[in-house]
Amino acid sequence: MTHTVKLIAFPGAPNLPIFVAREKGWFAKHGVTLDMKLTPNSAYQAEALAKGEFDVAGTAFDNVVAYTEGQGAVAFDTPPDFFAFLGATQIELAIVARPEFKSIADLAGQNLALDAPGTGFAFVFYNMLEKGGVKPGQYERAAVGATPTRWESVRDGKHAATMTIEPFTSIGKAQGFNILARSTETLADYQGGVFASRRSWAAENKEALKGFVKAYLDGLAWTLDPANREEGAKILLREMPDIKPGVVGSVMASLLSPASGLTPKGAVTIPGVRAVLDLRTRYGKPGAALNDPHKYIDLSYYNEAVAELG
């Protein structure tokens, strides 16, 4: 039996295992027809997932936490039953600034582009700025959308700086923009990207979800195999034409690094989860201490998929 899985993900190089699994026929092998769309921002993604317009989201783990706690960019009458079931990336985030800004200190008083001020990777941004001496309240925040839109807003001079993932970090650097800091310099472990769903949908579509996990893990194992690096780069260039051949090497290096890229075996790391909760406790809703990593995760589908893969 074939199951259709509707996936909504952020644009970015971390989608490479998805591209690979789709191209190699591994979704079909595991009984899944994948319908993949890219989201313009986290608010749209969360609302569409909650409404059932999509079944799975490739998203920041912090988004799962935010909406579970009623702290998301979209207000729901009842917090949606989101949960993370598969890890994607530890992820390296970078502050990319226009050429005239040489240091984080230069960003004081400037207008900075975010996806949404209170979700996703915004708290990583705030932490990096504070480590560089620029505290909350010393800069303006603009909700612009997903990474491509944020990068374009900085490139076009609308905002001083933003937070990027690959390939946009390498694209910015190649075009003369400054990389002021990287998250891996301040966070030793951080659960960046995950795949999330609704508990209600997952319970009714167990085989579809496990099929998705199996196909992703096949694509991930292929992507992380050094023998496939050259072909992987070609697939990435084909799927993301904004990446130019001159920067694809640095994009792949970051993507394949265990410190900054794809998480081996699709793991969700508890230390990485705790880092996300610590940042949301510090910069999120005042007085809302978050300390239970397992509240936002259910790895039973993952574990069954892995066991069936052998």
C-alpha positions in Angstrom: 0.0 0.0 0.0 1.3 3.5 -0.9 0.7 6.4 1.5 0.9 10.1 0.5 2.9 12.2 3.0 2.6 16.0 2.6 5.8 17.6 3.8 6.4 21.3 4.4 10.0 22.3 4.9 12.2 25.4 5.1 14.5 26.0 2.0 18.1 25.0 2.6 20.9 22.5 2.1 19.7 20.3 5.0 17.0 19.1 2.6 19.6 17.1 0.7 18.7 13.7 2.2 15.1 14.3 1.1 16.3 15.2 -2.4 18.4 12.1 -2.6 15.8 9.7 -1.3 13.3 11.2 -3.8 15.7 10.9 -6.7 16.8 7.4 -5.8 13.3 6.1 -5.4 13.5 5.3 -1.7 10.2 6.9 -0.7 8.5 4.7 -3.3 10.5 1.7 -2.0 9.1 2.3 1.5 5.5 2.9 0.3 5.4 6.7 0.4 4.5 9.2 -2.2 6.1 12.5 -1.1 4.4 15.8 -1.8 7.0 18.4 -0.7 6.4 22.2 -0.5 8.7 25.0 0.9 7.4 27.4 3.5 7.8 31.2 3.3 8.0 31.4 7.1 7.5 29.6 10.4 4.1 31.1 11.1 2.7 29.8 7.9 4.2 26.4 8.4 2.8 26.0 11.9 -0.7 27.1 10.9 -0.7 24.9 7.8 0.5 21.9 9.8 -2.0 22.5 12.6 -4.9 22.7 10.1 -3.9 19.4 8.5 -2.8 20.9 5.2 0.5 19.1 5.7 1.4 15.9 7.6 5.1 16.5 8.4 7.2 19.6 8.8 10.9 20.0 8.5 11.4 22.7 11.1 13.4 24.1 13.9 13.0 22.0 17.1 12.3 25.3 19.0 9.2 25.8 16.9 7.8 22.5 18.3 8.5 23.7 21.8 7.1 27.2 21.2 3.7 26.0 19.9 3.4 23.3 22.5 3.9 26.0 25.2 1.5 28.5 23.5 4.4 30.8 22.7 4.4 30.6 18.9 4.0 33.4 16.4 0.4 32.2 15.6 -2.1 32.0 18.5 -4.2 28.9 18.7 -7.3 28.4 20.9 -5.7 25.1 22.0 -2.0 24.4 21.6 -1.5 22.1 18.6 -0.3 18.5 19.3 3.0 18.9 17.6 5.9 16.6 18.4 9.3 15.8 17.0 9.9 12.2 15.8 13.2 12.4 13.8 16.3 14.5 14.1 17.6 16.4 11.1 20.5 18.8 12.0 22.5 20.1 14.8 22.9 23.0 12.4 25.3 25.9 12.1 23.7 29.3 12.1 25.7 32.4 11.1 25.2 36.1 11.5 25.6 37.6 8.0 25.9 41.4 7.8 26.3 44.0 5.1 29.9 44.8 4.3 30.0 48.0 6.3 29.3 46.1 9.5 32.6 44.6 10.7 31.6 43.3 14.1 28.6 42.4 16.3 29.2 45.6 18.2 28.5 47.5 14.9 24.9 46.1 14.9 23.8 48.1 18.0 21.0 50.4 16.9 20.5 48.6 13.6 17.4 46.8 12.1 17.9 43.0 12.0 15.9 40.5 9.9 14.3 37.5 11.6 11.9 34.8 10.6 9.7 35.5 13.7 11.0 37.3 16.8 9.9 34.7 19.3 10.3 31.3 17.5 12.8 29.3 15.5 16.4 30.4 15.6 15.7 33.9 16.9 16.9 33.0 20.4 20.2 31.7 19.0 20.5 35.1 17.2 19.9 36.9 20.5 22.4 34.8 22.3 25.1 35.4 19.7 24.4 39.1 19.8 24.6 39.2 23.6 27.9 37.2 23.6 29.2 39.9 21.2 28.1 42.7 23.6 24.8 43.8 22.0 21.9 43.2 24.4 18.2 42.8 23.7 16.7 46.3 23.3 19.8 47.6 21.6 18.6 46.7 18.1 15.4 46.6 16.1 13.8 43.3 15.0 11.9 42.8 11.8 9.9 39.6 11.0 10.8 39.0 7.4 10.4 35.2 6.8 12.5 32.2 5.9 16.2 32.3 5.1 16.1 33.1 1.4 13.9 36.2 2.0 16.0 37.3 5.0 19.2 37.0 3.0 17.7 39.0 0.1 16.6 41.7 2.6 20.2 42.1 3.8 21.7 41.8 0.3 19.3 44.5 -1.0 20.2 46.9 1.9 16.8 46.7 3.7 18.3 45.3 6.9 21.8 45.3 8.5 22.1 41.6 9.2 20.3 38.3 9.6 20.8 34.7 10.7 21.4 32.2 7.9 21.9 28.5 7.3 23.7 26.9 4.3 23.8 27.6 1.5 23.0 31.2 2.2 26.0 31.6 4.6 28.4 30.6 1.8 26.5 32.6 -0.8 26.7 35.7 1.4 30.4 35.3 2.1 31.2 34.8 -1.6 29.4 38.1 -2.4 31.5 40.1 0.1 29.1 40.1 3.1 30.6 39.6 6.5 30.2 36.5 8.7 30.3 38.0 12.2 29.7 34.9 14.2 28.7 31.2 14.0 26.5 29.4 16.5 29.0 26.6 16.8 31.3 29.1 18.5 28.9 29.7 21.3 26.8 26.5 21.5 28.6 23.1 21.8 25.4 21.2 21.1 22.1 22.4 19.7 19.1 20.5 18.3 18.5 22.7 15.3 16.3 20.9 12.8 13.8 18.1 13.3 10.9 16.5 11.5 7.6 17.1 13.3 4.0 16.0 13.0 0.8 16.0 14.9 0.3 13.3 17.4 -3.3 12.7 16.2 -2.2 12.3 12.5 0.8 10.1 13.5 -1.4 7.7 15.5 -3.8 7.2 12.5 -1.0 7.0 9.9 1.7 5.0 11.6 2.9 3.1 8.5 3.1 6.3 6.5 5.2 8.0 9.1 7.5 5.0 9.5 7.9 4.8 5.7 8.9 8.5 5.7 11.5 7.8 8.4 12.9 4.8 6.5 13.2 6.7 3.3 14.9 9.7 5.0 17.3 7.5 6.8 18.3 5.8 3.5 18.8 9.2 2.0 20.8 10.4 5.0 23.1 7.4 5.0 23.8 7.8 1.3 24.5 11.6 1.8 26.9 11.0 4.7 28.9 8.4 2.8 32.1 10.2 1.7 32.0 8.2 -1.6 28.8 10.0 -2.6 30.0 13.6 -1.8 30.5 14.6 -5.5 27.2 13.2 -6.6 25.5 14.8 -3.6 26.9 18.2 -4.5 25.5 17.8 -8.1 22.1 16.9 -6.7 22.2 19.9 -4.4 23.1 22.2 -7.3 20.3 20.8 -9.4 17.7 21.2 -6.6 18.9 24.6 -5.4 20.1 26.6 -8.4 20.9 29.7 -6.3 24.0 27.7 -5.1 26.9 28.3 -7.5 29.6 25.7 -8.2 32.2 28.0 -6.5 30.5 27.8 -3.1 29.0 24.2 -3.2 32.2 22.8 -1.6 31.9 24.9 1.5 28.1 24.2 1.7 28.8 20.5 1.6 31.6 20.8 4.2 29.2 22.4 6.7 26.4 20.1 5.8 28.5 17.0 6.4 30.3 18.2 9.5 29.1 16.4 12.7 29.5 19.7 14.6 27.3 21.8 12.3 25.3 19.7 9.8 23.2 16.7 9.3 22.7 14.5 12.4 24.1 11.0 11.9 21.2 8.4 12.0 18.7 11.1 12.4 19.3 11.3 16.1 17.7 13.7 18.5 20.3 14.6 21.1 19.1 15.3 24.6 21.9 17.8 25.3 20.9 19.6 22.1 17.3 19.6 23.2 18.3 21.0 26.6 20.2 23.8 24.9 17.0 24.8 23.0 15.0 24.8 26.2 17.6 26.8 28.0 17.6 29.5 25.3 13.7 29.7 25.3 13.7 29.9 29.1 16.1 32.8 28.9 14.7 34.8 26.0 11.1 33.5 25.8 8.1 34.1 28.0 9.2 35.5 31.4 9.0 33.0 34.2 8.3 30.0 31.9 11.1 27.6 32.8 11.3 24.6 30.5 13.1 21.6 31.7 11.5 18.4 30.3 13.1 17.4 27.0 10.8 14.4 26.5 7.6 16.5 26.5 8.2 17.4 22.9 9.5 14.2 21.5 8.2 10.7 20.6 10.8 8.5 19.1 8.7 5.3 19.0 8.0 5.6 15.3 11.7 6.1 14.6 12.7 3.2 16.8 10.2 0.9 15.0 11.4 2.1 11.6 15.0 1.5 12.5 14.2 -2.0 13.8 12.4 -2.9 10.6 15.2 -1.6 8.5 17.5 -4.0 10.4 
